[in-house]
Amino acid sequence: MEAQDQHTARTAVLEVSKLSTVFDTREGVAPAVQEASFVLRAGETLGLVGESGCGKTVTALSIMRLIRAPGRITGGSVMFEGRDLLSLPEREMRHIRGNRISMIFQEPTTSLNPVFPIGSQIMEVYLHHKNMHRREARQRSADMLLHVGLTDTERVMRAYPHQLSGGMRQRVLIAMSLACIPDIVIADEPTTAIDVTVQAQILALIRKLKSDFGMAVLLISHDLAIVADMCDRVAMMYASRIVETAPVEALFRIPSHPYTVGLLHSIPSRHAPHTRLPLIPGQVPRPVEYPAGCHFAGRCALATDACRAAEPPLESIADGHEVACWHWEKVRGKSYI
């Protein structure tokens, strides 16, 4: 309880309220994020969790104002230091993006420019945001490479992305995102396509740098083991909507949304190695065919007419624990799937 109180007492550095983003397709308007609301507090790691296609990355790109046609942000607010990022002029947003709020993209191969050396790509961050002389920018770039564990800085600075391993490229991306010591880092699946040993190194690096620089981290992942190890709080996302938010201990101990319960039951247990894992029945609805009510109703054993008629609001059920389910009392801490 004391740890939970500490998380609750921290100052909010980012407040996302009813954020909505859609994509215009040949089949119609496809909602990617619908009225997403959550708070990121100073010095904490908030996990944004859900399966592929649920809207996690689009949420991050919307916060950064990086949504491009055919996508568009249709509503909500993203408050940072008393200002709504969604209403800022692009010139002001460019100053915040990379300087105060930065993002580690999930695929370093496509995020790094293949025709420029690593050194010039990191230096560009300092030249653009800090107006440094090139000599100072080069020294700061080398220092940041050391911070992320790349000790042969001269070789790395001269190298092109294809000349580095996947783990080294990911460390370069982290160095670039932390170059200006931002207040917030959004890490979008930072260990995708990296082998298990390097995954552990990258996660340990993010944890260390977060501690060293005192930043807040929004960690996007579909890996519940990583979330349990790295996060203070969790926001669970399903089919464009956030369905549950809670301190990480509470989410794993007393899940209160049927989707969360289903995901947790899908984790293999070392105590029952040959037990058949339960499946969540049905399929995720297509974005252009989302139902009027709860998006999970078609797969939920507890669904009623009320669930199919109206989307339940995200409501507080305990200190720091919110859930969007008409029948959360039947779900909370129980097993039915």
C-alpha positions in Angstrom: 0.0 0.0 0.0 2.9 2.4 0.8 4.4 1.9 -2.7 1.0 2.5 -4.3 0.5 5.7 -2.3 4.0 6.9 -3.5 3.0 6.3 -7.1 -0.3 8.1 -6.7 1.4 11.1 -5.0 3.9 11.7 -7.8 3.3 14.8 -10.0 1.6 14.1 -13.3 4.0 15.0 -16.2 1.6 13.9 -19.0 -2.2 13.7 -18.9 -3.9 12.1 -21.8 -7.7 12.6 -21.9 -10.2 11.1 -24.3 -7.6 10.9 -27.1 -9.1 9.6 -30.4 -7.4 8.8 -33.7 -8.9 7.3 -36.8 -7.8 6.2 -40.3 -9.7 6.8 -43.5 -9.9 3.6 -45.5 -11.7 2.3 -48.6 -14.0 0.4 -46.3 -14.8 3.4 -44.1 -13.4 5.2 -41.1 -11.4 2.8 -38.9 -11.0 3.9 -35.2 -7.5 3.2 -34.0 -7.7 4.9 -30.6 -11.0 5.7 -28.9 -11.2 8.1 -26.0 -7.9 6.9 -24.4 -7.2 8.4 -21.0 -4.3 7.9 -18.7 -1.7 9.8 -16.6 2.1 9.4 -16.6 3.7 10.5 -13.4 7.2 11.8 -12.7 9.8 9.1 -12.4 7.5 6.2 -13.1 7.2 3.6 -15.8 3.7 3.2 -17.2 3.1 0.1 -19.3 0.7 0.4 -22.2 -0.2 -3.2 -22.9 -2.2 -5.1 -25.5 -2.0 -7.4 -28.5 -0.8 -6.3 -31.9 -3.2 -3.9 -33.7 -5.0 -2.7 -30.5 -3.8 0.9 -30.9 -0.7 1.1 -28.7 1.7 2.6 -31.2 -1.0 4.9 -32.7 -1.5 6.2 -29.2 2.2 7.0 -28.9 2.4 8.6 -32.4 -0.7 10.7 -31.6 1.0 12.0 -28.4 4.0 12.9 -30.5 1.9 14.5 -33.2 3.4 12.1 -35.8 0.1 10.8 -37.3 0.1 11.3 -41.0 -2.7 10.8 -43.6 -4.8 8.8 -44.0 -4.7 9.0 -40.2 -6.0 11.9 -38.2 -6.5 12.8 -34.5 -10.2 13.5 -34.0 -10.5 14.5 -30.4 -9.1 14.6 -26.9 -6.1 16.4 -25.2 -2.5 15.7 -24.3 -1.5 18.0 -21.5 2.2 18.6 -20.9 3.3 21.5 -18.5 -0.1 23.0 -18.7 -0.3 23.1 -22.5 -2.2 20.8 -24.9 0.2 19.3 -27.3 -2.6 18.7 -29.8 -3.2 22.4 -30.2 0.4 23.7 -30.3 1.8 25.2 -33.5 4.0 22.7 -35.3 7.1 24.9 -34.7 6.6 24.6 -30.9 5.8 20.9 -31.1 9.1 20.4 -33.0 10.9 21.9 -30.0 9.2 19.6 -27.6 9.6 16.5 -29.8 13.0 14.9 -29.2 13.9 17.6 -26.7 11.4 17.3 -23.8 9.5 14.1 -25.0 11.4 11.6 -27.1 10.5 8.2 -28.6 12.4 5.0 -29.0 10.9 3.3 -32.1 10.5 -0.4 -32.2 12.5 -1.1 -35.4 16.0 0.4 -35.5 16.7 -0.7 -39.0 14.0 1.5 -40.4 14.4 4.3 -37.8 18.1 5.0 -38.6 19.0 6.6 -41.9 21.1 4.1 -43.9 23.1 6.7 -45.8 24.5 8.7 -42.9 27.1 7.6 -40.3 25.8 7.0 -36.7 27.8 10.0 -35.4 26.2 12.5 -37.7 22.7 11.2 -36.8 23.2 11.6 -33.1 25.0 15.0 -33.6 21.9 16.3 -35.5 19.9 16.0 -32.3 22.3 18.4 -30.5 22.7 20.7 -33.5 18.9 21.0 -33.9 17.7 21.3 -30.3 20.8 22.7 -28.5 22.4 24.9 -31.1 25.8 23.5 -30.3 29.0 23.9 -32.2 29.8 20.7 -34.2 32.9 19.9 -32.1 30.8 20.0 -28.8 28.0 18.1 -30.4 30.4 15.3 -31.5 31.8 15.1 -28.0 28.4 14.9 -26.4 27.4 12.3 -28.9 30.4 10.1 -28.0 29.6 10.6 -24.3 26.0 9.5 -24.8 27.2 6.3 -26.7 29.3 5.5 -23.6 26.2 6.0 -21.4 24.4 3.3 -23.4 27.2 0.9 -23.2 28.9 1.3 -26.6 32.5 1.8 -25.5 34.3 1.8 -29.0 32.7 5.2 -29.6 35.0 6.3 -32.5 34.2 3.1 -34.5 30.5 3.4 -33.8 30.4 7.1 -34.7 32.0 6.3 -38.1 29.9 3.2 -38.8 26.7 3.1 -40.9 23.6 1.4 -39.4 24.1 -1.8 -41.5 27.5 -2.3 -40.0 26.1 -2.6 -36.5 24.3 -5.5 -34.8 20.6 -5.3 -33.9 21.4 -4.7 -30.3 24.0 -2.0 -31.1 21.5 -0.2 -33.4 18.9 -0.3 -30.6 21.4 1.2 -28.2 22.1 4.0 -30.7 18.4 4.7 -30.9 18.3 4.9 -27.1 21.3 7.3 -27.2 19.5 9.5 -29.7 16.3 9.6 -27.7 18.1 10.5 -24.5 20.5 13.0 -26.0 18.7 16.0 -24.7 17.8 14.4 -21.3 14.0 14.5 -22.0 11.4 14.6 -19.2 9.5 11.7 -20.9 10.6 8.7 -23.0 8.1 6.7 -25.0 9.6 3.2 -25.6 7.7 1.4 -28.3 8.4 -2.3 -28.1 12.1 -1.6 -27.5 13.2 -5.2 -27.6 11.4 -6.3 -30.8 13.4 -8.5 -33.1 16.3 -8.7 -30.6 17.5 -12.0 -29.1 16.7 -12.8 -25.5 20.1 -12.1 -24.1 20.3 -8.6 -25.7 16.6 -8.0 -24.6 17.7 -8.3 -21.0 20.6 -5.9 -21.6 18.4 -3.3 -23.3 15.7 -3.4 -20.5 18.4 -3.2 -17.8 19.9 -0.2 -19.7 16.5 1.6 -19.9 16.0 1.0 -16.1 19.4 2.4 -15.3 19.1 5.4 -17.6 15.7 6.2 -16.1 17.2 6.1 -12.7 20.3 8.2 -13.7 18.3 10.9 -15.4 15.0 10.8 -13.4 12.8 10.6 -16.5 9.3 9.1 -16.8 8.8 6.2 -19.2 5.8 5.1 -21.2 6.7 1.5 -22.1 4.6 0.0 -24.9 4.6 -3.8 -24.9 2.6 -7.0 -25.5 5.0 -9.0 -23.2 3.5 -9.3 -19.8 6.7 -10.7 -18.3 8.5 -7.4 -19.3 5.7 -5.4 -18.0 5.7 -7.2 -14.6 9.5 -6.6 -14.4 9.7 -3.0 -15.6 6.5 -1.1 -14.8 5.0 0.7 -11.8 1.5 0.9 -13.3 -0.2 -0.6 -16.3 -2.9 0.5 -18.8 -4.5 -2.4 -20.6 -5.7 -1.8 -24.2 -8.1 -3.8 -26.3 -9.4 -3.0 -29.8 -8.7 0.8 -29.6 -9.9 1.3 -26.0 -8.2 1.3 -22.6 -10.1 -1.2 -20.5 -8.2 -1.3 -17.3 -5.5 0.7 -15.5 -3.9 -0.3 -12.2 -0.6 -0.5 -10.2 1.3 -3.5 -11.7 0.9 -5.6 -8.5 -2.9 -5.1 -8.4 -3.3 -5.9 -12.1 -1.5 -9.2 -11.7 -3.0 -10.1 -8.3 -6.6 -8.9 -8.8 -7.4 -8.3 -12.5 -10.8 -6.8 -12.9 -11.5 -6.9 -16.7 -12.3 -10.1 -18.5 -9.7 -9.4 -21.2 -7.0 -8.9 -18.6 -8.0 -12.1 -16.9 -7.8 -13.9 -20.3 -4.3 -12.6 -21.0 -3.0 -13.5 -17.6 -4.4 -17.0 -17.9 -2.5 -17.4 -21.2 0.9 -17.2 -19.4 2.5 -20.6 -19.0 3.2 -21.6 -15.4 6.4 -23.3 -14.4 4.4 -24.9 -11.5 2.1 -26.7 -14.0 4.3 -27.3 -17.1 2.0 -29.7 -18.9 -1.3 -27.8 -18.3 -3.3 -26.9 -21.3 -3.6 -23.1 -21.5 -7.2 -21.6 -21.9 -8.0 -19.6 -25.0 -10.0 -16.4 -25.3 -12.8 -17.5 -27.7 -13.6 -15.6 -30.9 -11.6 -13.0 -32.8 -10.8 -9.3 -32.3 -13.4 -7.3 -34.3 -12.2 -5.4 -37.3 -11.8 -1.7 -36.7 -14.4 -0.7 -39.4 -16.8 -3.1 -37.6 -16.4 -2.3 -34.0 -19.7 -2.9 -32.2 -21.7 -0.1 -30.5 -21.1 -1.5 -27.0 -18.2 -3.1 -25.3 -15.6 -4.2 -27.9 -14.9 -7.4 -25.9 -18.6 -8.4 -25.6 -18.5 -10.9 -28.5 -15.7 -12.9 -26.7 -16.8 -12.5 -23.1 -18.7 -15.2 -21.2 -20.3 -12.6 -18.9 -21.6 -10.4 -21.7 -25.2 -9.2 -21.4 -27.5 -7.0 -23.5 -26.2 -4.0 -21.5 -22.7 -4.8 -22.7 -23.8 -5.0 -26.3 -25.8 -1.8 -26.1 -23.3 0.7 -24.5 -19.6 1.0 -24.0 -18.8 0.9 -20.2 -16.9 4.0 -18.9 -13.5 3.7 -17.3 -14.4 4.0 -13.6 -12.5 3.9 -10.4 -13.0 0.7 -8.3 -10.1 1.1 -5.9 -7.2 3.4 -5.2 -5.4 3.8 -8.5 -7.4 1.0 -10.1 -9.9 1.8 -13.0 -11.8 -0.6 -15.2 -14.3 -0.4 -18.1 -16.6 -3.3 -17.5 -20.3 -3.4 -16.5 -19.6 -6.7 -14.6 -16.2 -6.0 -13.0 -17.4 -7.2 -9.6 -18.0 -10.7 -11.0 -14.5 -10.6 -12.5 -12.4 -9.0 -9.8 -9.8 -11.5 -8.6 -11.9 -14.4 -9.9 -11.4 -17.0 -12.7 -14.2 -17.8 -15.2 -12.5 -18.3 -18.6 
